Amino acid sequence: MAQNATIYKIELSVSDMDRHYYETHKLTVAKHPSETDERLMVRLLAFALNAHEHLEMTKGLSTDDEPDIWQKSLSGELDLWVALGLPSEKVIRQSCAKAKQVVIYTYNGNPADVWWEKTKNSTHRFDNLQVVNLAQSSVAELAARAGRSMRLQVNVQDGDVMVSVDDEIIYLTPTTLKSSGKA
């Protein structure tokens, strides 16, 4: 028998001084049975780092042709495609063809480093692609604080991120491996 998704209730407050975005999002997030706490927390962090009134969580792991997070225009076009992990070159190519902007967040230490060394040369042609690495130690700290009901405060300033999870604070500095040529 297949396991059901676990439902998480999140209050996510974002104060992004770099983008001048200040908003609180009430999210109901389904955690797929095969999804780790690390991946869940990276998904929430990626949502905060790209927060926008039209940003949405998708079905994620349960579908192959959707990103983890997306933002669609009012006319239904994909403005932003946010993926987590280590996508194949084929998936990167398809994502960049579908969306105006693609952001990939890697987060699993040495495997991410190996993946980037293998993949980086094939990504030069994609002006709409940005690749960001999150330190494995920071992601592990976030995952240790994952709970079914959470209040997260994410502050971003000068590229540095402070995440408060139920009054415990984690600091991280995402590393941009590839910058997008588009804003």
N, C-alpha and C positions, 0 to 999 in steps of 0.2 A: 504494500500500500504506500502510495506517495505521501510524503510529509507536506503539510501546509506551510505557507509563509508565516513568519512571526511578524506581528504588527508592532511598530514603534511609534510613539507619539512624541514629536519633537517641537519645542519652541526654539526657533533659531533667530537670534538677533544679530544683525550684521551692521557693523560700523566700518565702512571701507573709506578711509580718508583719501586713498589714492584715486578712487573713482567717484568720490562724493556720493556714496550710496549708503543710506541709513534706513533700515526697515526691519521689522520683525515678521517672520514667516511661521505660521503654524502648519507643520507638516505631519502627515500620516504616511509612514514609510513601511513598505512590506519588505522584510528581509527574507530572501530566497533561502530554502533549506541548505543549499551548498555555499551560501555567502558567509564569509568570515566577519568577525567584528571589525577587523582591520579594514576590510573593503567597505563595510557599512559606514564607518567613520570617515573614510576617504571620500565616499559619495557625499556625505553631509558637508565636509570641508570644501569639496569641489563646487557644491551648490552655493555655499557662502562666498567663495572666491569669484563666482560668476553671477551672483545674485542679480535678479532683474524681475520686474513684475510679471513677465511672461515666461520665466524659466520654470520648467516642469521636470519632475522625476518621471522616468518611463518605466516600462516593464522590466528593463535591465537584463539580468541573466536569463530570463525566461524567453527572450526573443533574440535572434541573431542579427536582424536587420535594423535594430534601433540602438541608439547610444544609451548610456546610463542616465543622461540628463540632456534635455534639449530646450531650445528656445525657438519658437516659431513666430513669424511675422503675422500680422492681422490677415494677410492674404494666404497664409498657410505655408509659406516658404520657410525652409530651415535656415535660421540666422546663425544658430550656434549648436554644435554637436560636441558633447563632452563625453569622453570615453575614459575608462579606468583600466589600469593593468598594462599588458604587453600585447597589443593587437598586431596581427600579421600585416605584412606590407600590402596585401590585397585589401584588407579591411581599411587600412589607412587611405589607400587610393580611392576606394569606394566612398568613404566618409568625406574626403576632400571634394569629391565630385558632387555630393549631395548637399553640402552645407556651405554657407558663406564663410564660416569660421569653425575650425576644429581645434579642440584642446584635449590633449591626452595627459592624464596624470598617472605617472608610474610611482610605485611606492614599496617595492619589495626588495630593496637592497641590491646584492650582487646579481641576482637574475635580471633586474632592471638595467644594471650597468652593462651586462653581456648583451641584452636585447638592444640597447641603444647603440653599442658599437657595431652590431650587425645591421641595424636598420638605418642609421643616420645618413649614410650616403644616398639612400633612395628617397629621402625626404626633401632634398634641396629644391626640387621642382614645385613643391607645394607652398605657395605664398600664404595660403590661408590656414596653415598648420602651426600650432604651438605645442611644444612638449615640455612638461614640467615634472620634475622629480621631487618627491617628498621623502625626507629621511626616514629610514625604516625605524629608527629608535623613537622618533616623534610619533609615527603612526602607531607603534606599539603602545606608547603612553596613552594616546587617544583611545585605542581599543580597550585598554584596561578599565576605562571609565564608561564604556558603553552600557546603556540601560534601556529598558523598555519605555521609560518615560524620562526624557532629558530636557534640560534647559541649557542651551548652548549660546554663548556670546562670542562672536568672532570679530576681532578688531584687526584691521589691516592698515599699516602705515609704512610707507617707503619699502614695500615688498616684504616686510616682516609681518608675521601673523601671530596673534595671541588668541588662544582658544580657552575659554572658561567653560568647563563642564561641571555643572552643579557646584560651583564655587572652588573647583580645583583648576589651576592654570597650567597650560602647556604652551611653550613658545616654539615656533618653527619658522624657518626661512626656506620657502620653496626655491628650488634651483631651476632656472629656465635652461633647458638643454637646446631648444630651438625656439627662436622668436618668430612670430607671425609677421608677414609683410603687410598685413591688413589690420586695421583697428576694429 
